[in-house]
Amino acid sequence: MNTPNPSTPIALITGGSRGLGRDMALQSAQRGIDVLLTYRSNRKEAEAVVADIERAGRRAAALQLDVAVTSSFDGFVAQVGEVLKSRWQRERFDFLVNNAGVGSTAPFAETTEAQVDELVNIHFKGPFFLTQKLLPLLSDGGRIVNISSGLARFALPGYSAYAAMKGAMEVLTRYQAKELGSRGIAVNTVAPGAIETDFGGGLVRDNKQVNDLIASQTALGRVGRPEDIGGVVASLLSPENRWINAQRIEASGGMFL
């Protein structure tokens, strides 16, 4: 790999080792962005994504992070600083994509406090405080993209707690845009529709009945694929889209119109 170019932007993508995050990382790299991605447990999977990015001619690195464990954030931020210096000879990165998450379904009447606590920690409290901790390392004029869900607009039984957390992130996005605007940092939400991945046990991908039902309720006539989302996120990081701010962008193919 060549000497780092100080003008090359760097994106930190949580949960970038698999699913939608992996495609976000790869498509960002294809657009000339270097990538620092996180993984929770599968280091080998993360290293494979790093290798793919480097084969595409970009720099990349992977760090372990469980976004549910806020007590680990100070140590993680220190690691980010060290990797930026050793890998890029830089002190700051340019883009933060809060993508890491888990799926959870249960009827409202049967949802447990433990399930809600898990979703709060991973989908709201985690990205709230991780973003806060990373602000000193985020460049002025940078971008933040928070990943929400189409479920924050339309309602499907079983997703009340999950969707509520995503709704909270959409509100937080607008407040972040307002309060970080003085630094030139734009903050937006991308809300995917149903996507064929292993998320939530691969329900949409592997259950033909569910897949067919969603496709029948989508204007473009099919269920989404990871590449339908990665490109949207990567495009929000491009110079051409620097004036988009405080917006919720749904990428669902037109579900439940």
Order of alpha helices (4+ residues) and beta strands (2+ residues): beta-alpha-beta-alpha-beta-alpha-beta-alpha-alpha-beta-alpha-beta-alpha-alpha-alpha-beta
